[in-house]
Structures are given as C-alpha cells and as structure tokens.
Amino acid sequence: MRPLPQPHPGVPPLTSAPAYLLWVARCQGWLMLGSAATGIVTAVTQAAMPYLLGRLVDDGLAQGLSRTLLTGCLLLLAAGLVQAGANVLGHRLDVESWLRAAFRTSQLVGYHVSRTGDAVTAELPTGEVVSTVASDSLRVGEVFFVAARFVGGVVAYVVVAFLLLDSSVTLGVAVLVGLPLVAGILALLVKPLQRRQAAQREASGRLTTLGADTVSGLRILRGIGGEDVFVARYREQSQTVRHAGVRVAQTQSLLDALQTLLPGLFLAAVVWFGARLAIVGEISPGQLVTFYGYAAFLTEPLTAATQAVQVVSRALVGVRKILRVLRVPITGADRDPLNPAHVDGAMERALRRPTVPSGADLVDEVTGLVVRSGQVTALVSADPDETAHIATRIGLLGGEHADAADRVRLGGVPLGELGLAEVRRRIVVAESTPQLFTGVLRDELAVRDRAGTDALMRALDVADAADVLDSLPGGLEGEVAEKGRSFSGGQRQRVALARALLTEPEILVLVEPTSAVDAHTEARIALRLAAARAGRTTVIVTASPLVLDRVDEVVLVDGGVVQARGTHRSLLDSGDASAARYRAVVSRAAADSTESTASTASTEGADRADAPREREEDLHEAAHR
C-alpha cells in the first residue's frame, strides 16, 4: 500500500507547461528512476532475444545438438524470465507514477481553489475549474505512466543500433534510418491533433459550465419558463463538443492507422532486403532471423515514442488549463505560505508568525467596529448588504477584501500576519445562503470531525432543528439530498446554523441566521443561541428585534462606518439622530417579519402550532416595540 495523497503537494513553477511537468518529475524523482530502470531492463532484455535467437539458429545449423546450443537456450530462458519480472515490477511503478502525478495535481488545484474562494470563479468558468481535476490531472499522470517505456525504448534503440552495425553495415543503416523516417512522418500529424484536442477541451469546459449553471438555477428557470431555452443552448453546445470530438477522432484514427501501416511496410521491406543479402551470402540465416527480430522489436520503441508524443501533447493542453487556475491571484491574508502561488520566503514567514492568545478583541480599523471578546455582538444597518460585507471582511472571505488582511486586527495583530490557516481556525463565518452537501447528516454537521452524538443533538436543539431529524429517514444517519433540496428553506438555514455552531470557533460570525424562519422559531433560536454562545465571541448580522433583544451589544452601521453602539433597549430609548435611524431600521425589520410570518408558516407550521398564545402575544409586542 502507498499513502496517497501526499501530506502537501509541493510548490510548482507557474511559468510554463513543460516547467510544470519537469517539476512533477523531480518531486517523484526516485520513483521515476526506478520506473526508468525497469523500463530499460525490460527493453534491453527484449532486444537481446533476437540476438540470442539468431545465434541459436547459426549454432544449431553448424553444430547440431551441442553444449553451446543448450547454453544458448538457457540464456534465452533467463532473458525471458528477467523480462517478465521487470515487466511486472515496472508496471507497478508506472501505475504509482501515474497516480502520484495525477493526485498531486488534483491536490494543488483543490488547495488553491479553497484559498481563492470566489476569486477563481470570477476569472474562470466553473466547468473549467472542474475539468482540471476531472480530466486534466489524469492527463498529467499519463505522461509519467508512459515515460519509463519511452526511456527504455530510447536506450534499447541505441543498443540495437550498435548490434546491427556490427553485424551488417548495409542492413543496419537501412533499419536505423528507416525507423526515424517513419517516426517523422507520424509526427507530422501531432500538431493538427493537438490543435483539435485543445478545441475539444475548450468546448467541453463550456459545456460543463453551462450544465452546472442550468442545474443550479433550475428552480428559477422553471419559475420564468426558461427551461426550453437553456435546454436548447445545452443541446447546441453538446453538438459542438461532439463535432470537436469527431474531428479529434478523425486525426487520431489516421494516426493510429499509419502507426500500424508504416511499421508493417517497413518490416516487410527489411525482411525482403535481408533475404536478398542472405541469398548472396552477405549474412547468415541466423543473422537474417536476428535482423527480422530487431526490425520487429524496433517497432515497439517507435510505438512507445508515438504514444508518448500523443500523451505529452494532451498533457500540455491540460497543464495550460491547470496553470490558468493556479495563476489566479490571491490577495491579503490568503497569501498563505503554503499556497503554491506565493512561495517566496514562505518558510521564513511561517517561522515569524506572531501568536495571539485567545480572548483578544477583533477590530476593523476601516469601519471602526470593535468586537469585544466574550460578547455576543449584533451588526445592524439599513442596507443588509453593508453589514454582510463587514462580516465577510472580518473573516477574510473572498478576494474583494484586499486591504482587510492589514486593517483587521485580532489582539492588535493584523490578520495577514497570522496566516490564513490560523484565521480559518479561529474565525468562522456562516453566510446567509445555506449551502448543504450530499451525504449523511451526521457528516454534514460534524465538519471538523470532533463532535459526538450529544454535541450534535445540542447544536440541533439550539438551531431548533428537531423537525429535520423527524423529516429525514434515519435521523442523523439519514442521507441529505443534493444541496438539501428535500428540506424547506427554513430547515436548510437551521441545519447550516447547527453546523456553524459545531465548529466551536473562538469567534463565530453569523449572517442573517434566522431570516428564513417564522417569528416563533426565531424567538426560540435567539434565546438558545445567546445561551449557547454566552461568554464566547459571536457576531450576528441581523435587524430582527427578537434577536437584537438577546445580544450583549448592538452596533449600528451607516455609510460603511459604526454610528452607534449599545444594547437594543438603550438604542431604542436614546434621543439622538443615530437612535432614530436605528429605530427606523428595526421597525421596518419588525414589519417585514410580521408580514412574512404567514407565508413562512406554511413550511414551518409545526413551530407555530406548538407555540402557546401567551408567547405569541409577547412576540408581537417585541416585534412592534
């Protein structure tokens, strides 16, 4: 067994596709040397077979059954056994080289994409990124699968050249000149094939992107009646991919046909020419057998060389696509020292990382926001996008916060100096749009693999998501459908909230965690959430009075800066201009919540049905306060 994937994929050059392939070869140098050595042994022993067979024919004709003939037979058997053993070992090493190169490339892409976030999809189509892992990384692996056979073929070709010239200069020159000529003719088709492969790769990437966009927006398309239009677009692009594939197949089939035809014609010519030399006595019958064997053998290196050219041409196309992904710039703290795109002084920077003790305040110098340690803080703004932007800023999410790495400080230390891994460990941001994944609910919730059943149930209770367990066959062991489509909007939001709570970060940032639930459910969540995060730093982006009444401090943001702070009740009772703006925002949010409660109740009806009337009156009083 071999441990895969690697603990860290390494730091590749991003200058060119050949430089990347050479870097991968250096990363697995010992494996490549072993694979090349077995390839050379296999090819040389295979080349020795015609030589030994020719000697046996001449010795048998000259001496009959003799000790020399018996020795030659044993040598032929030994060469065959060595060739078989080298073949078995070489194939294992070739497959390992293939897998390591492919997985290393997949790791690099995954590692980079996870740190660039939406910066990748802002520059490249989603299908393009997916294809780099689904197909291009495998193309890279194929290069190292055929590399050993190619090296072995070159060495065997040189060995056979000396043996041929030593036996007959005329026939040796004919063989050694004829095979490169055949290879040159075949090489003429490589460039057209590579161009057509690149065109097919581009068309296939666009098709993947179109399919992903159509599926993700299927509900919207059904709502506006646009399914037929998008199906027609997908059908048209699918036909484009098919036509591109046919063009590739045409060139590939011509290359495959010539790869069989030309060596066959060459072999027939060598046999004819050798037979003429044997008739006039220039070579012996055994030498004729040897030359025939060499000519047949040399078609193997020719095939290996042709295959290597095809594989490398496909890989170069794929690596260029991979490099486009790896070259997507990363800003701010995302310039992590382990990121392959930013490696200058990586180890030195890692050793100089400052340490910030837990319990430090989080400060955003641009907005004036101070998130005090151990408190539950709410961010309120008339523009919800404004506070959501601040939430992602203090968590360094996305590529749009270029200055946040230096202007957001934890315990006085810029987040950029802490490094992305440390920021992600200590600050968790749960955005407003819940994104669920396919799989078992238990695995969906315990994303950091350290939550037991009791912790899972407590988190679900805080998120008031007991009904999710009831609606999902199997409960915690039940299968979550793709993107959680079997859940209602409120259920998806509450599962996402439970998942965020289970990460147990030092600082938890929640963006509109109760926007999709009715007022009764929201009140229960607000009460339980405040209790669950008591004494731990928490930021909640919301304008709901039900939640604001439960937090330790409310911060009003207007125009991108902090305008006022205090408790929910103190801001309501204050008489200054900021308090007036705060009351306007909260009153509008309360009105919106009241109007949406009826529609939300259709999906969250169980929550409403179980609420006592006394609690309902309290909720309405708080909503209009």
C-alpha positions in Angstrom: 0.0 0.0 0.0 1.2 3.5 -0.8 0.0 6.6 1.2 -2.0 8.9 -1.1 -2.5 11.8 -1.3 0.7 13.5 -0.2 0.7 15.5 3.1 1.4 18.5 0.9 1.6 18.6 -2.9 4.6 21.0 -3.1 5.3 24.3 -4.8 5.2 24.1 -8.6 6.5 26.7 -11.1 3.8 28.5 -12.9 5.9 29.7 -15.8 5.0 27.2 -18.5 3.5 23.7 -19.0 6.9 22.0 -19.7 8.4 23.5 -16.5 5.4 22.2 -14.5 5.9 18.6 -15.9 9.6 18.7 -15.1 8.7 19.8 -11.6 6.4 16.9 -11.1 9.1 14.6 -12.3 11.6 16.0 -9.8 9.0 15.6 -7.0 8.8 11.9 -7.6 12.4 11.5 -8.8 13.3 8.2 -7.1 10.1 6.6 -8.3 10.9 7.9 -11.9 14.4 6.5 -11.7 13.1 3.1 -10.6 10.5 3.1 -13.2 13.0 4.1 -15.9 15.5 1.4 -14.7 12.9 -1.3 -15.0 11.9 0.1 -18.4 15.5 -0.1 -19.6 15.9 -3.6 -18.3 12.7 -4.7 -20.0 13.7 -3.1 -23.3 17.3 -4.4 -23.3 16.3 -8.0 -22.5 13.6 -7.8 -25.2 16.3 -6.6 -27.6 18.6 -9.4 -26.6 16.0 -12.0 -27.6 16.5 -11.7 -31.4 20.3 -11.7 -30.9 20.3 -14.9 -28.8 17.8 -16.5 -31.2 20.0 -15.7 -34.2 23.0 -17.2 -32.5 21.0 -20.3 -31.7 20.0 -20.8 -35.3 23.5 -20.4 -36.6 24.9 -22.7 -33.8 22.2 -25.3 -34.4 22.8 -25.4 -38.2 26.6 -25.6 -37.7 27.0 -27.9 -34.7 23.6 -29.6 -34.3 22.6 -30.6 -30.7 25.6 -29.4 -28.6 26.5 -27.8 -25.3 26.7 -24.4 -27.0 23.1 -24.8 -28.2 21.9 -25.8 -24.7 23.7 -22.9 -23.1 22.1 -20.5 -25.6 18.7 -21.9 -24.8 19.3 -21.3 -21.1 20.4 -17.8 -21.8 17.2 -17.2 -23.9 15.1 -18.6 -21.0 16.9 -16.4 -18.5 16.4 -13.3 -20.6 12.7 -14.1 -20.9 12.4 -14.5 -17.1 14.2 -11.3 -16.4 12.0 -9.5 -18.9 8.8 -10.9 -17.3 10.0 -9.9 -13.8 11.0 -6.4 -14.9 7.6 -6.0 -16.7 5.7 -6.8 -13.5 7.7 -4.5 -11.3 7.8 -1.8 -14.0 4.1 -1.8 -14.4 3.5 -1.3 -10.7 6.0 1.6 -10.7 4.4 3.1 -13.8 0.9 3.0 -12.2 2.2 4.5 -9.0 3.9 7.3 -11.0 0.6 7.9 -12.8 -1.4 8.1 -9.6 1.0 10.3 -7.7 1.3 12.8 -10.5 -2.4 12.9 -11.0 -3.3 13.2 -7.3 -0.5 15.8 -6.8 -2.1 18.0 -9.5 -5.6 17.5 -8.1 -4.3 18.4 -4.6 -2.7 21.6 -6.0 -5.9 22.7 -7.7 -8.1 21.9 -4.7 -5.7 23.6 -2.3 -5.5 26.7 -4.4 -9.2 26.9 -5.1 -10.1 26.5 -1.4 -7.9 29.6 -0.7 -9.0 31.8 -3.5 -12.7 31.2 -2.9 -14.9 33.1 -5.4 -11.8 34.8 -7.0 -11.4 31.7 -9.2 -15.0 31.6 -10.5 -14.8 35.4 -11.0 -12.0 34.8 -13.6 -12.7 31.3 -14.9 -15.9 29.3 -15.6 -16.9 26.7 -13.0 -16.7 24.0 -15.6 -13.2 25.0 -16.5 -12.1 24.5 -12.9 -13.9 21.2 -12.5 -12.3 19.8 -15.7 -8.8 20.5 -14.4 -9.5 17.9 -11.7 -11.8 15.6 -13.6 -9.6 15.2 -16.7 -6.6 17.4 -16.9 -4.9 16.0 -13.8 -5.3 12.4 -15.3 -3.6 13.6 -18.5 -0.6 14.7 -16.4 -0.5 11.3 -14.8 -0.5 9.6 -18.2 2.8 11.3 -19.0 4.6 9.6 -16.2 2.9 6.3 -17.0 4.5 6.1 -20.5 7.7 7.9 -19.5 9.5 4.7 -18.5 8.6 2.8 -21.7 9.8 5.8 -23.7 13.2 6.0 -21.9 13.6 2.2 -22.1 12.8 2.3 -25.9 15.4 5.0 -26.5 18.1 3.1 -24.7 17.2 -0.2 -26.4 17.2 1.6 -29.8 20.9 2.7 -29.1 21.9 -0.8 -28.1 20.3 -2.4 -31.1 21.9 0.2 -33.4 25.4 -0.9 -32.3 24.5 -4.6 -32.7 23.0 -4.0 -36.2 26.0 -2.0 -37.4 28.4 -4.6 -36.0 26.6 -7.4 -38.0 25.9 -5.7 -41.3 26.5 -2.0 -42.0 24.2 -2.0 -45.0 21.2 -3.6 -43.3 22.0 -1.7 -40.0 21.9 1.7 -41.8 18.6 0.7 -43.5 17.0 -0.1 -40.2 18.4 2.8 -38.2 17.5 5.4 -40.9 14.1 3.9 -41.9 12.6 3.9 -38.4 13.3 7.6 -37.6 11.8 8.4 -41.1 8.6 6.5 -40.2 8.5 8.4 -36.8 9.0 11.7 -38.6 6.0 11.0 -40.9 3.8 10.2 -37.9 5.0 13.3 -36.0 3.5 15.5 -38.8 0.1 14.6 -37.5 0.8 15.6 -33.9 0.3 19.3 -34.3 -3.1 19.1 -36.0 -4.1 16.6 -33.4 -3.0 18.9 -30.6 -4.9 21.8 -32.0 -8.1 19.8 -32.3 -7.7 18.4 -28.8 -7.4 21.9 -27.4 -10.5 23.0 -29.3 -12.4 20.0 -27.9 -11.2 20.7 -24.4 -12.4 24.3 -24.6 -15.8 23.2 -25.9 -16.1 20.6 -23.2 -15.3 23.1 -20.5 -18.0 25.4 -21.7 -20.5 22.5 -21.8 -19.7 21.6 -18.2 -20.1 25.2 -17.1 -23.4 25.5 -18.9 -24.7 22.3 -17.4 -23.7 23.4 -13.9 -25.3 26.8 -14.3 -28.5 25.2 -15.6 -28.8 22.7 -12.8 -28.0 25.3 -10.0 -30.7 27.7 -11.4 -33.3 25.1 -12.4 -35.9 26.3 -9.9 -35.6 29.9 -11.2 -35.7 28.6 -14.8 -38.9 26.8 -14.1 -40.4 29.9 -12.5 -39.8 32.0 -15.5 -40.4 29.3 -18.1 -36.9 29.3 -19.4 -36.2 25.5 -19.4 -36.6 25.1 -23.1 -34.2 28.0 -23.9 -31.5 26.6 -21.7 -32.0 23.0 -22.9 -31.6 24.3 -26.5 -28.4 26.0 -25.5 -27.1 22.9 -23.8 -28.1 20.8 -26.9 -26.3 23.2 -29.2 -23.1 23.2 -27.1 -23.3 19.4 -26.8 -23.3 19.1 -30.5 -20.3 21.5 -30.7 -18.4 19.2 -28.4 -19.5 16.1 -30.4 -18.3 17.7 -33.7 -15.0 18.7 -32.0 -14.6 15.1 -30.7 -15.3 13.7 -34.2 -12.5 16.0 -35.6 -10.2 14.7 -33.0 -11.2 11.1 -33.7 -10.5 11.6 -37.4 -7.0 12.7 -36.9 -6.4 10.2 -34.1 -7.7 7.3 -36.3 -5.4 8.4 -39.2 -2.5 8.4 -36.8 -3.4 5.0 -35.4 -3.8 3.6 -38.9 -0.4 4.9 -40.0 1.2 3.8 -36.8 0.3 0.2 -37.8 0.7 0.5 -41.5 4.1 2.2 -41.8 6.0 0.0 -39.4 4.4 -3.0 -41.1 5.6 -1.9 -44.5 9.0 -1.1 -43.1 9.2 -4.6 -41.5 8.3 -6.2 -44.8 11.0 -4.1 -46.6 13.6 -5.2 -44.1 12.7 -8.9 -44.5 12.9 -8.6 -48.3 16.2 -6.8 -48.2 17.7 -9.2 -45.6 16.5 -12.2 -47.6 18.4 -10.8 -50.7 21.5 -10.4 -48.6 21.2 -13.9 -47.2 20.8 -15.3 -50.7 24.0 -13.7 -51.9 25.8 -14.9 -48.8 26.4 -11.5 -47.2 24.7 -12.5 -44.0 23.9 -15.9 -42.4 20.4 -17.4 -41.9 20.8 -16.7 -38.2 21.7 -13.1 -38.9 18.6 -12.8 -41.1 16.5 -14.1 -38.2 18.2 -11.6 -35.9 17.6 -8.7 -38.3 14.0 -9.6 -38.6 13.6 -9.8 -34.8 15.3 -6.4 -34.5 13.1 -4.8 -37.1 10.0 -6.2 -35.3 11.4 -5.2 -31.9 12.2 -1.7 -33.0 8.5 -1.1 -33.8 8.0 -1.2 -30.1 10.1 1.8 -29.3 8.5 3.5 -32.3 5.1 2.8 -30.9 6.2 4.0 -27.4 7.6 7.2 -28.9 4.4 7.9 -30.9 2.3 7.2 -27.8 4.5 9.4 -25.7 4.1 12.3 -28.2 0.3 11.9 -28.2 0.2 11.7 -24.4 2.5 14.7 -23.9 0.6 16.8 -26.4 -2.7 16.1 -24.5 -1.0 16.8 -21.2 0.4 20.1 -22.3 -3.1 21.2 -23.3 -4.3 20.2 -19.9 -1.4 21.7 -17.9 -2.0 25.1 -19.5 -5.6 24.9 -18.2 -4.3 23.9 -14.8 -1.8 26.8 -14.7 -4.7 29.2 -15.5 -6.3 28.1 -12.3 -3.1 28.2 -10.2 -2.3 31.7 -11.5 -5.5 33.2 -10.2 -4.2 35.9 -7.8 -4.8 35.7 -4.1 -4.9 38.9 -2.0 -4.3 39.7 1.6 -4.0 37.0 4.2 -4.8 34.5 1.5 -1.2 34.8 0.5 -0.7 31.8 2.8 2.9 30.5 2.9 1.6 27.0 2.0 -0.1 28.3 -1.1 1.7 27.2 -4.2 1.2 30.5 -5.9 3.0 32.5 -3.3 6.2 30.8 -2.1 8.9 33.4 -1.8 10.1 33.4 1.8 7.3 31.0 2.8 9.3 29.1 5.5 10.8 32.3 6.9 7.3 33.9 7.2 5.9 30.8 8.8 8.7 30.9 11.5 7.9 34.6 12.1 4.2 34.2 12.7 3.1 36.1 15.8 0.9 34.3 18.3 -2.3 35.9 19.7 -3.7 34.4 22.9 -7.4 33.5 22.9 -9.7 36.1 24.3 -8.5 39.0 22.2 -10.7 41.7 20.7 -11.3 41.8 16.9 -11.0 45.3 15.4 -11.8 46.5 11.9 -10.0 49.8 11.5 -11.9 50.8 8.4 -15.4 50.7 9.8 -14.5 51.3 13.4 -16.0 48.0 14.5 -14.7 46.6 17.8 -15.9 43.1 18.6 -15.3 42.6 22.3 -14.1 39.2 23.4 -16.7 37.0 25.1 -19.7 39.1 24.0 -22.5 38.4 21.5 -22.5 41.4 19.2 -25.1 42.3 16.6 -24.5 44.3 13.4 -27.4 46.4 12.2 -27.7 48.5 9.0 -30.4 49.9 6.8 -28.6 48.1 4.0 -28.2 44.4 4.8 -25.5 44.0 2.2 -23.4 46.5 4.1 -23.2 44.5 7.3 -22.9 41.3 5.4 -19.9 42.8 3.6 -18.3 43.6 7.0 -19.0 40.1 8.2 -17.1 38.5 5.3 -14.4 41.2 5.7 -13.5 40.4 9.3 -13.4 36.7 8.3 -11.3 37.3 5.1 -13.7 35.6 2.8 -13.5 36.2 -0.9 -11.0 38.1 -2.9 -12.7 41.5 -2.7 -11.2 42.4 0.7 -7.7 43.2 -0.4 -6.9 45.5 2.5 -8.6 43.6 5.2 -5.5 41.5 6.0 -3.8 44.6 7.2 -6.7 46.7 8.6 -8.5 43.9 10.5 -6.7 43.1 13.7 -7.0 40.3 16.3 -5.4 41.3 19.6 -3.6 44.1 17.8 -2.1 41.8 15.2 -3.1 42.1 11.5 -4.9 39.0 10.3 -2.4 38.9 7.4 0.4 38.2 9.8 -1.5 35.3 11.4 -1.8 33.4 8.1 -4.9 32.0 6.5 -4.9 28.7 8.3 -4.9 30.3 11.7 -7.6 32.8 10.7 -9.8 30.0 9.4 -9.2 28.0 12.7 -10.2 30.9 14.9 -12.8 32.8 12.9 -15.7 31.0 11.3 -18.2 32.9 9.0 -21.5 31.4 8.2 -23.0 33.3 5.3 -26.7 34.0 4.7 -27.2 31.5 1.9 -27.1 28.0 3.4 -25.1 25.6 1.3 -25.6 21.9 2.1 -23.8 19.0 0.6 -24.8 15.5 -0.3 -24.1 12.8 2.3 -25.0 11.6 5.8 -26.5 14.3 8.0 -24.0 13.4 10.8 -21.1 14.1 8.4 -22.8 17.2 7.1 -22.9 18.7 10.6 -19.6 17.5 12.1 -17.3 19.2 9.6 -14.4 19.3 11.9 -14.7 15.6 12.9 -14.8 16.2 16.6 -18.5 16.3 17.6 -20.1 13.3 19.2 -23.8 12.5 19.1 -24.6 14.5 22.3 -22.9 17.6 20.8 -24.8 17.2 17.5 -28.1 17.0 19.3 -27.3 20.1 21.4 -26.5 22.1 18.3 -29.7 20.9 16.6 -31.6 21.9 19.7 -30.1 25.4 19.7 -31.0 25.8 16.0 -34.5 24.5 16.8 -34.0 21.8 14.1 -35.5 18.8 15.7 -38.1 18.6 12.9 -35.2 18.0 10.5 -34.4 14.7 12.2 -38.1 13.8 12.1 -38.4 14.5 8.4 -35.2 12.7 7.4 -35.4 8.9 7.3 -32.6 7.6 9.5 -32.2 10.8 11.5 -28.5 11.6 12.0 -27.7 8.7 9.7 -30.1 9.8 7.0 -28.9 10.9 3.6 -29.1 14.6 2.7 -30.1 15.2 -0.9 -28.1 17.3 -3.2 -27.9 20.9 -1.8 -30.5 19.8 0.8 -33.3 20.1 -1.7 -35.6 17.8 0.3 -35.6 20.4 3.1 -37.5 23.6 3.3 -35.7 26.9 3.2 -36.0 27.3 7.0 -34.8 23.8 7.6 -31.7 24.3 5.4 -30.9 27.5 7.3 -31.2 25.9 10.7 -29.1 22.9 9.7 -26.4 25.3 8.5 -26.7 27.2 11.8 -26.2 23.9 13.7 -23.2 23.1 11.5 -21.6 26.5 12.3 -22.1 26.1 16.0 -20.4 22.7 15.9 -17.2 24.2 14.6 -16.7 25.7 18.1 -14.6 28.6 16.9 -13.1 31.3 19.0 -15.1 33.9 17.0 -18.3 32.9 15.2 -19.8 35.2 12.6 -23.4 34.5 11.6 -25.0 36.4 8.7 -28.8 36.5 8.9 -29.1 33.1 10.6 -32.9 33.4 11.2 -34.1 35.2 8.0 -36.0 32.1 6.7 -37.9 31.1 9.8 -41.1 32.4 11.3 -41.2 34.7 14.4 -41.9 31.9 16.9 -39.0 29.8 15.7 -36.8 32.9 15.6 -37.6 33.7 19.2 -36.6 30.2 20.3 -33.4 30.3 18.3 -32.4 33.7 19.6 -32.9 32.6 23.2 -31.0 29.4 22.8 -28.2 30.9 20.7 -27.5 33.6 23.2 -27.3 31.0 26.0 -25.1 28.6 23.9 -22.6 31.3 22.9 -22.6 33.1 26.3 -19.0 34.1 27.2 -17.7 33.4 23.6 -17.2 36.0 21.0 -20.0 36.0 18.5 -21.1 38.4 15.7 -24.6 38.2 14.4 -25.7 40.2 11.3 -29.4 40.9 11.7 -32.1 43.5 12.1 -34.6 41.3 13.8 -35.7 42.8 17.2 -36.3 39.2 18.5 -32.5 38.6 18.1 -31.3 42.0 19.0 -33.1 41.9 22.3 -30.9 38.9 23.3 -27.4 40.0 22.4 -24.9 41.8 24.7 -24.3 44.7 22.3 -25.8 46.2 19.2 -23.7 48.1 16.7 -25.4 50.4 14.1 -23.5 50.8 10.8 -24.3 53.5 8.3 -22.3 54.6 5.3 -19.7 51.9 6.0 -18.7 53.1 9.5 -20.0 52.5 13.0 -22.5 55.2 14.1 -23.7 54.0 17.4 -23.5 51.1 19.9 -25.3 49.9 23.0 -27.9 47.5 24.0 -31.1 47.0 22.0 -33.2 48.8 24.6 -30.7 51.7 25.2 -30.6 52.5 21.5 -34.4 52.4 21.3 -34.7 54.8 24.3 -31.9 57.2 23.2 -33.0 60.5 21.7 -30.1 61.3 19.3 -30.1 61.0 15.5 -28.4 57.6 15.4 -31.0 56.1 17.6 -33.7 57.5 15.3 -32.0 55.7 12.4 -31.8 52.6 14.5 -35.5 52.7 15.4 -36.4 53.1 11.7 -34.3 50.1 10.7 -35.7 47.8 13.5 -39.3 48.9 12.9 -39.1 48.1 9.2 -37.5 44.8 10.0 -40.3 44.0 12.5 -42.9 44.9 10.0 -41.3 42.8 7.3 -41.1 39.9 9.8 -44.8 40.2 10.7 -45.8 40.3 7.0 -43.7 37.2 6.1 -44.8 35.1 9.1 -47.9 33.8 7.4 -46.1 32.7 4.3 -43.3 31.2 6.3 -45.7 29.2 8.4 -46.6 27.0 5.5 -43.2 25.4 5.7 -42.6 25.9 9.4 -46.1 25.3 10.5 -45.2 22.9 13.2 -43.3 25.6 15.0 -46.4 27.9 15.0 -48.9 25.3 16.0 -47.0 24.3 19.2 -46.5 27.9 20.4 -48.7 29.0 23.3 -50.9 32.0 22.8 -49.3 33.9 25.7 -45.9 33.5 23.9 -47.4 34.7 20.6 -48.6 37.9 22.3 -45.2 38.6 23.7 -43.6 38.0 20.3 -45.9 40.5 18.6 -45.3 43.0 21.3 -41.5 42.7 20.9 -41.8 42.8 17.1 -43.6 46.2 17.2 -41.6 47.7 20.1 
